Amino acid sequence: MFQVRLTKDMVERLEKPIRGQGGYQQLLRMLASNSKAGDLSVDLSTARKIIRYVEKYGRGGFQTRLRAVAASLARQID
């Protein structure tokens, strides 16, 4: 498992309303529900998915929500 200490900004980004039912929206919902008391725990598969979504799918609102989380996870994986 990988741990990310969430800043206030990260928490605010994860807690923004989510519309739609796509894969990225489901990932955001799962992350928001798994973040407890300023910490986020994810397995290797989810960590790689977060990093891939941020790096491979251009720039947009969803990518900026997870950019700092992805950076923290990338440092842990490398």
C-alpha positions as semicolon CSV with decimal commas, in nm:
position;residue;x (nm);y (nm);z (nm)
1;M;0,000;0,000;0,000
2;F;0,106;0,354;-0,071
3;Q;0,025;0,643;0,160
4;V;-0,022;1,007;0,062
5;R;-0,046;1,275;0,328
6;L;-0,313;1,505;0,189
7;T;-0,278;1,880;0,214
8;K;-0,583;2,099;0,261
9;D;-0,571;2,181;-0,112
10;M;-0,561;1,812;-0,207
11;V;-0,861;1,736;0,015
12;E;-1,057;2,025;-0,135
13;R;-0,984;1,900;-0,487
14;L;-1,090;1,545;-0,400
15;E;-1,411;1,666;-0,238
16;K;-1,529;1,874;-0,535
17;P;-1,861;1,754;-0,678
18;I;-1,831;1,485;-0,945
19;R;-2,075;1,455;-1,232
20;G;-2,090;1,165;-1,471
21;Q;-2,022;0,793;-1,449
22;G;-1,699;0,737;-1,644
23;G;-1,386;0,563;-1,527
24;Y;-1,216;0,879;-1,412
25;Q;-1,522;0,987;-1,216
26;Q;-1,540;0,646;-1,048
27;L;-1,172;0,672;-0,956
28;L;-1,228;1,014;-0,800
29;R;-1,526;0,887;-0,601
30;M;-1,325;0,592;-0,474
31;L;-1,034;0,815;-0,372
32;A;-1,262;1,062;-0,196
33;S;-1,422;0,780;0,001
34;N;-1,082;0,628;0,089
35;S;-0,925;0,950;0,216
36;K;-0,941;0,949;0,594
37;A;-0,821;1,222;0,827
38;G;-0,584;1,374;0,572
39;D;-0,436;1,045;0,450
40;L;-0,498;0,844;0,137
41;S;-0,405;0,477;0,101
42;V;-0,400;0,308;-0,239
43;D;-0,264;-0,017;-0,376
44;L;-0,003;-0,035;-0,654
45;S;-0,262;-0,082;-0,929
46;T;-0,458;0,225;-0,822
47;A;-0,139;0,430;-0,780
48;R;-0,035;0,347;-1,136
49;K;-0,384;0,431;-1,263
50;I;-0,374;0,774;-1,096
51;I;-0,033;0,849;-1,244
52;R;-0,142;0,729;-1,590
53;Y;-0,459;0,939;-1,586
54;V;-0,266;1,252;-1,490
55;E;0,020;1,200;-1,736
56;K;-0,153;1,050;-2,041
57;Y;-0,488;1,222;-2,081
58;G;-0,397;1,584;-2,143
59;R;-0,490;1,882;-1,934
60;G;-0,826;1,925;-1,774
61;G;-1,014;1,968;-1,452
62;F;-0,985;1,606;-1,349
63;Q;-0,612;1,587;-1,409
64;T;-0,547;1,895;-1,196
65;R;-0,747;1,740;-0,912
66;L;-0,496;1,458;-0,887
67;R;-0,168;1,613;-1,005
68;A;-0,020;1,651;-0,653
69;V;-0,140;1,305;-0,546
70;A;0,014;1,153;-0,861
71;A;0,345;1,329;-0,797
72;S;0,362;1,194;-0,443
73;L;0,280;0,841;-0,561
74;A;0,533;0,857;-0,846
75;R;0,808;0,944;-0,596
76;Q;0,715;0,642;-0,385
77;I;0,703;0,399;-0,678
78;D;1,040;0,503;-0,827
